[in-house]
């Protein structure tokens, strides 16, 4: 017999589930929610941020945006500012030794960190901000030794990052083994119910569960979110020039998001907006440029407000989409049935001499539909997408209008 979950519990669970790469353990989360809501006490939801660089991009903002929803449900967010762990350096996903930061470098990065996080989180309610130097600076040498005895080397090298580096004979610092223990100890010190992190953090989060159990605490539930790609399909990084900063202007956000590759849009919609997932599928079924414009509007509105987002969208249309269009673009009413593949359409409209020429132009990025470069030779247009502006190269244009 299936047990019916209280609708209020289900509402909370839905927030934790959406966009999660991992949710360990959902049954434990359900029990925690039942207890917390019946007692009027929200969960303690932890997220750690190491000030290893001075700026945050919207990839960093993904867990923060989810935590904002958690705050709105009445739970307490415990934001761990990792001024101690930042000096050690998180080895997650790294194939080389991370440089050890000085306390002065960490403090420099901290100057903007909390302010930037405050652009996403509600810093006035349901939040605790804690530095983990609060407990690590108070540790004596014997306390550190005791912490190190709580895991073995064999347990530590179960981690993919360490194992792969060992197989390649790449160096691993002893200090790197400390990092998962330190992050896990943070959970013990703040009596954490749920910990958020990126999907590359799962090992560290499990260490928190292990240490809590050893210390007689209930084990925290783990929730991870995926690491999103940047604007060019590679890992988001300011060093690649493919990131959008949380402090970017409305114009910079909108113009940047409009450069996003089509394949990344679904992940960005799920992770960085609150658009219902059923509606996301409808949006993505339409024209990619319109979907991207909606995505840009949602994200820019969150950070800058509706008016600024509208102004930025209008600026993009004015300066990019409609730039240098000829005044005498030929117009053609639809006469191609229910759908037609783009190469055949371009031939029918006289923009290319053959479908093979159209395919070559598409492969080279020379075919645009409403300003969006399309490379898939199987891409089809339907009457529902009209009107659209077609472009081949720099000088050949046609506007396709609804039938009649």
C-alpha positions as CSV (number, residue, x, y, z in Angstrom):
1,X,0.0,0.0,0.0
2,X,1.5,3.4,-1.1
3,X,1.8,5.9,1.7
4,X,0.2,9.3,0.9
5,X,2.6,12.2,1.6
6,X,1.1,15.4,3.0
7,X,0.7,18.0,0.3
8,X,2.8,20.5,2.2
9,X,5.6,18.0,2.6
10,X,5.4,17.3,-1.1
11,X,5.6,21.0,-1.9
12,X,8.9,21.2,0.0
13,X,10.2,18.0,-1.6
14,X,9.5,19.4,-5.1
15,X,11.8,22.3,-4.4
16,X,14.6,20.1,-3.3
17,X,14.1,17.6,-6.2
18,X,14.0,20.1,-9.1
19,X,17.3,20.3,-10.9
20,X,19.1,17.9,-8.4
21,X,21.9,15.7,-9.7
22,X,21.8,13.8,-6.5
23,X,19.4,13.7,-3.6
24,X,20.6,11.4,-0.8
25,X,18.5,10.3,0.9
26,X,15.0,11.5,-0.1
27,X,13.3,9.2,2.5
28,X,15.5,10.8,5.3
29,X,14.6,14.3,3.9
30,X,10.9,13.4,4.1
31,X,11.2,12.4,7.7
32,X,13.2,15.5,8.5
33,X,10.6,17.7,6.9
34,X,7.7,16.0,8.7
35,X,9.5,16.5,12.1
36,X,10.5,20.1,11.3
37,X,7.1,21.3,10.0
38,X,5.2,19.6,12.9
39,X,7.5,21.4,15.4
40,X,7.5,24.7,13.6
41,X,11.3,24.5,13.2
42,X,12.7,24.8,9.7
43,X,15.6,22.6,8.5
44,X,19.2,23.8,8.8
45,X,20.5,23.8,5.2
46,X,24.2,24.3,4.7
47,X,26.1,25.6,1.8
48,X,29.9,26.4,1.8
49,X,31.6,29.0,-0.3
50,X,35.3,29.2,-0.4
51,X,36.6,32.7,-1.3
52,X,39.2,31.3,-3.7
53,X,38.6,34.1,-6.2
54,X,37.1,37.6,-5.8
55,X,34.1,37.2,-8.1
56,X,31.1,34.9,-8.5
57,X,29.5,33.9,-11.8
58,X,26.0,32.6,-12.3
59,X,27.3,29.0,-12.3
60,X,28.2,29.7,-8.6
61,X,24.7,31.2,-8.2
62,X,22.9,28.0,-9.0
63,X,22.9,26.5,-5.5
64,X,22.3,30.1,-4.1
65,X,19.1,30.5,-6.2
66,X,17.9,27.1,-4.9
67,X,18.7,28.2,-1.4
68,X,16.7,31.3,-1.9
69,X,13.6,29.1,-2.5
70,X,14.5,27.1,0.6
71,X,14.5,30.3,2.6
72,X,11.1,31.2,1.2
73,X,9.8,27.9,2.5
74,X,10.8,28.9,6.0
75,X,14.1,26.9,6.4
76,X,17.4,28.4,7.7
77,X,20.3,28.7,5.3
78,X,23.7,28.3,7.0
79,X,26.2,30.0,4.7
80,X,29.7,28.7,5.5
81,X,32.3,31.2,4.4
82,X,35.3,28.9,4.1
83,X,38.1,31.3,5.0
84,X,39.9,28.3,6.6
85,X,39.2,25.7,3.8
86,X,40.1,28.3,1.1
87,X,43.7,28.3,2.4
88,X,43.8,24.5,1.8
89,X,42.0,24.5,-1.5
90,X,39.3,22.1,-2.7
91,X,40.8,19.3,-4.9
92,X,37.4,18.5,-6.5
93,X,37.8,17.9,-10.2
94,X,41.4,19.1,-10.3
95,X,44.3,17.2,-11.9
96,X,47.0,19.3,-10.3
97,X,48.0,20.7,-7.0
98,X,46.0,23.8,-6.1
99,X,48.1,26.7,-4.9
100,X,47.7,27.4,-1.1
101,X,46.2,30.8,-0.5
102,X,47.5,33.1,2.2
103,X,45.1,34.5,4.8
104,X,45.6,37.9,3.3
105,X,44.6,36.6,-0.2
106,X,41.5,35.0,1.3
107,X,40.5,38.2,3.1
108,X,40.9,40.2,-0.1
109,X,38.5,37.8,-1.9
110,X,36.1,37.9,1.0
111,X,35.6,41.7,0.6
112,X,33.1,41.1,-2.2
113,X,31.9,37.5,-1.6
114,X,29.1,38.0,0.9
115,X,27.8,41.1,-0.9
116,X,27.7,39.1,-4.2
117,X,25.9,36.2,-2.4
118,X,23.5,38.7,-1.1
119,X,22.4,39.5,-4.6
120,X,20.7,36.1,-4.6
121,X,20.0,35.2,-1.0
122,X,17.8,37.1,1.4
123,X,20.3,38.4,3.9
124,X,17.6,39.7,6.2
125,X,15.8,36.5,7.2
126,X,16.4,32.8,7.6
127,X,20.2,32.9,7.3
128,X,23.3,32.4,9.4
129,X,26.7,33.4,8.0
130,X,29.5,31.6,9.6
131,X,33.3,31.6,8.9
132,X,34.8,28.1,9.5
133,X,37.9,29.7,10.9
134,X,35.7,30.2,13.9
135,X,36.3,26.5,14.9
136,X,39.5,25.7,12.9
137,X,41.5,28.6,14.4
138,X,40.5,27.3,17.9
139,X,41.8,23.8,17.2
140,X,44.9,22.6,18.9
141,X,47.4,20.3,17.2
142,X,46.0,17.2,19.0
143,X,42.5,18.2,17.8
144,X,43.7,18.2,14.2
145,X,45.3,14.8,14.7
146,X,42.0,13.5,16.2
147,X,40.2,14.8,13.1
148,X,42.7,13.1,10.8
149,X,42.1,9.7,12.4
150,X,38.5,9.7,11.4
151,X,39.3,8.6,7.8
152,X,41.9,6.3,6.4
153,X,44.1,6.9,3.3
154,X,42.3,4.0,1.5
155,X,39.0,5.6,2.1
156,X,40.3,9.0,0.9
157,X,41.7,7.6,-2.4
158,X,38.3,6.1,-3.2
159,X,37.6,9.5,-4.6
160,X,37.8,9.6,-8.4
161,X,39.9,12.8,-8.4
162,X,42.6,11.3,-6.2
163,X,42.6,7.9,-7.9
164,X,42.9,9.3,-11.4
165,X,45.8,11.5,-10.3
166,X,47.6,8.6,-8.7
167,X,47.1,6.4,-11.8
168,X,48.7,9.3,-13.9
169,X,51.5,9.7,-11.3
170,X,50.4,13.3,-10.7
171,X,51.3,14.8,-7.3
172,X,48.7,14.9,-4.4
173,X,49.4,17.1,-1.5
174,X,48.8,15.9,2.1
175,X,46.9,19.1,2.6
176,X,44.4,18.1,-0.1
177,X,43.4,15.1,2.1
178,X,42.5,17.6,4.8
179,X,39.9,19.4,2.7
180,X,37.1,16.8,2.7
181,X,37.6,16.3,6.5
182,X,37.4,20.1,7.0
183,X,34.2,20.4,4.9
184,X,32.7,17.5,6.7
185,X,33.6,18.9,10.1
186,X,31.7,22.1,9.2
187,X,28.5,20.0,9.1
188,X,29.2,18.7,12.6
189,X,29.9,22.1,14.0
190,X,26.6,23.7,12.7
191,X,24.4,20.6,13.2
192,X,23.5,20.4,9.5
193,X,20.3,18.8,8.3
194,X,20.8,19.1,4.5
195,X,24.0,20.1,2.6
196,X,24.0,21.6,-0.8
197,X,26.9,21.4,-3.2
198,X,28.0,20.9,-6.8
199,X,28.0,17.5,-8.4
200,X,31.8,17.4,-8.1
201,X,31.4,17.8,-4.3
202,X,29.6,14.6,-3.6
203,X,32.5,12.9,-2.0
204,X,33.0,15.8,0.4
205,X,29.4,15.8,1.3
206,X,29.5,12.1,2.1
207,X,32.4,12.8,4.5
208,X,30.1,15.1,6.4
209,X,27.5,12.3,6.8
210,X,30.3,10.0,8.0
211,X,31.6,12.4,10.6
212,X,28.1,13.3,11.9
213,X,27.4,9.6,12.4
214,X,30.7,9.2,14.3
215,X,29.8,12.1,16.5
216,X,26.3,10.8,17.3
217,X,24.4,13.3,15.2
218,X,21.8,12.4,12.6
219,X,23.3,12.2,9.1
220,X,22.7,15.1,6.8
221,X,20.8,14.7,3.5
222,X,22.9,15.5,0.4
223,X,21.7,17.6,-2.6
224,X,24.0,18.3,-5.5
225,X,23.4,20.4,-8.6
226,X,25.2,20.0,-12.0
227,X,28.0,22.2,-13.1
228,X,26.8,24.2,-16.1
229,X,28.6,25.0,-19.3
230,X,29.6,28.5,-20.2
231,X,28.4,30.5,-23.2
232,X,30.6,28.5,-25.6
233,X,29.8,25.0,-24.4
234,X,32.9,24.6,-22.3
235,X,33.1,24.6,-18.5
236,X,32.1,28.1,-17.3
237,X,35.1,30.0,-16.3
238,X,36.0,33.7,-16.3
239,X,39.4,32.7,-17.7
240,X,37.7,31.3,-20.8
241,X,35.7,34.5,-21.3
242,X,32.5,32.4,-21.3
243,X,31.0,33.3,-17.9
244,X,28.3,35.8,-16.8
245,X,29.1,37.4,-13.5
246,X,26.5,38.0,-10.8
247,X,27.5,41.6,-10.8
248,X,27.2,42.0,-14.5
249,X,24.8,44.7,-15.7
250,X,21.4,43.9,-17.2
251,X,22.8,44.6,-20.6
252,X,25.8,42.4,-20.2
253,X,23.6,39.5,-18.9
254,X,21.1,39.7,-21.7
255,X,23.7,40.1,-24.5
256,X,25.8,37.3,-23.0
257,X,22.9,34.8,-22.6
258,X,21.9,35.4,-26.2
259,X,25.2,33.9,-27.2
260,X,24.5,30.6,-25.3
261,X,24.6,27.4,-27.4
262,X,21.2,25.8,-28.0
263,X,22.1,22.5,-26.3
264,X,22.7,24.2,-22.9
265,X,19.3,26.0,-22.7
266,X,17.3,23.3,-21.0
267,X,19.9,23.0,-18.2
268,X,20.0,26.8,-17.8
269,X,16.2,27.0,-17.7
270,X,15.9,24.3,-15.0
271,X,18.8,25.5,-12.9
272,X,18.5,29.3,-13.2
273,X,14.8,30.0,-13.5
274,X,11.6,29.0,-11.8
275,X,9.7,28.4,-15.0
276,X,7.6,25.2,-14.6
277,X,9.3,22.3,-16.3
278,X,6.3,21.5,-18.5
279,X,6.4,25.1,-19.7
280,X,10.1,24.8,-20.4
281,X,9.5,21.9,-22.8
282,X,6.9,24.1,-24.7
283,X,9.4,27.0,-24.9
284,X,12.2,24.8,-26.2
285,X,9.9,23.3,-28.8
286,X,9.6,26.7,-30.4
287,X,12.3,28.8,-32.2
288,X,15.7,28.7,-30.4
289,X,16.1,32.5,-30.5
290,X,12.8,33.1,-28.9
291,X,13.6,30.5,-26.2
292,X,16.9,32.2,-25.6
293,X,15.2,35.6,-25.3
294,X,12.8,34.1,-22.7
295,X,15.8,32.7,-20.8
296,X,17.6,36.0,-20.8
297,X,14.5,37.8,-19.6
298,X,14.0,35.4,-16.7
299,X,17.6,35.5,-15.5
300,X,18.1,39.2,-16.0
301,X,14.8,40.0,-14.2
302,X,15.9,38.0,-11.2
303,X,19.1,40.0,-10.8
304,X,18.0,43.4,-12.1
305,X,14.2,43.6,-12.2
306,X,11.6,43.5,-14.9
307,X,12.1,47.0,-16.4
308,X,15.9,46.6,-16.7
309,X,15.4,43.2,-18.4
310,X,13.0,44.7,-20.9
311,X,15.3,47.6,-21.7
312,X,18.2,45.2,-22.2
313,X,16.1,42.9,-24.5
314,X,15.1,45.9,-26.6
315,X,18.7,47.0,-26.8
316,X,19.7,43.6,-28.1
317,X,17.0,43.6,-30.7
318,X,17.9,47.1,-31.8
319,X,21.7,46.7,-31.9
320,X,22.2,43.0,-32.8
321,X,19.1,41.3,-34.3
322,X,18.1,44.2,-36.6
323,X,21.6,45.6,-37.3
324,X,22.4,46.5,-40.9
325,X,19.3,44.8,-42.4
326,X,18.6,45.9,-46.0
327,X,15.4,48.0,-46.5
328,X,14.3,45.9,-49.5
329,X,14.2,42.4,-48.1
330,X,12.0,40.1,-50.4
331,X,8.9,38.8,-48.6
332,X,7.4,35.4,-49.4
333,X,4.1,33.9,-48.0
334,X,4.2,30.3,-46.7
335,X,3.4,27.7,-49.4
336,X,5.2,24.7,-48.2
337,X,2.6,22.5,-46.4
338,X,3.0,21.5,-42.8
339,X,6.8,21.7,-42.6
340,X,9.9,22.0,-44.8
341,X,13.6,21.3,-44.2
342,X,15.7,24.4,-44.1
343,X,18.0,23.5,-47.0
344,X,15.1,22.8,-49.3
345,X,13.4,26.1,-48.2
346,X,16.5,28.1,-48.9
347,X,16.6,26.6,-52.5
348,X,12.9,27.3,-53.1
349,X,13.3,30.9,-52.1
350,X,16.4,31.4,-54.3
351,X,18.8,32.1,-51.5
352,X,21.0,29.1,-52.7
353,X,21.3,27.3,-56.0
354,X,21.0,23.8,-54.5
355,X,20.3,22.0,-51.2
356,X,23.9,20.8,-51.1
357,X,25.0,24.4,-51.2
358,X,22.6,25.2,-48.4
359,X,24.0,22.3,-46.3
360,X,27.6,23.6,-46.8
361,X,26.5,27.1,-45.9
362,X,24.8,25.7,-42.7
363,X,27.9,23.7,-41.7
364,X,30.0,26.8,-42.0
365,X,27.7,28.8,-39.8
366,X,26.5,31.0,-42.7
367,X,22.8,30.4,-42.4
368,X,20.7,32.4,-39.9
369,X,17.1,32.3,-38.9
370,X,16.0,35.4,-37.0
371,X,19.7,36.1,-36.4
372,X,20.4,32.6,-34.9
373,X,23.0,30.5,-36.7
374,X,21.6,27.0,-37.5
375,X,23.9,24.2,-38.5
376,X,21.5,21.2,-38.4
377,X,20.6,20.3,-42.1
378,X,17.6,18.4,-40.8
379,X,16.1,21.5,-39.1
380,X,12.6,22.2,-40.2
381,X,10.4,25.3,-40.3
382,X,6.6,25.2,-39.8
383,X,3.9,27.9,-40.3
384,X,3.7,28.2,-36.4
385,X,7.1,29.8,-36.4
386,X,6.3,32.6,-38.8
387,X,7.2,35.3,-39.6
388,X,11.0,34.6,-39.7
389,X,14.0,36.4,-41.3
390,X,16.2,34.1,-43.3
391,X,19.8,35.0,-44.1
392,X,22.6,33.3,-46.1
393,X,26.0,34.8,-45.8
394,X,26.1,38.6,-45.4
395,X,24.0,39.8,-48.3
396,X,21.2,37.3,-49.1
397,X,18.0,37.8,-47.2
398,X,14.3,36.7,-47.3
399,X,11.4,37.2,-45.0
400,X,9.0,34.3,-44.8
401,X,5.4,35.4,-43.9
402,X,2.3,33.4,-42.7
403,X,0.2,32.0,-45.5
404,X,-2.3,34.3,-47.2
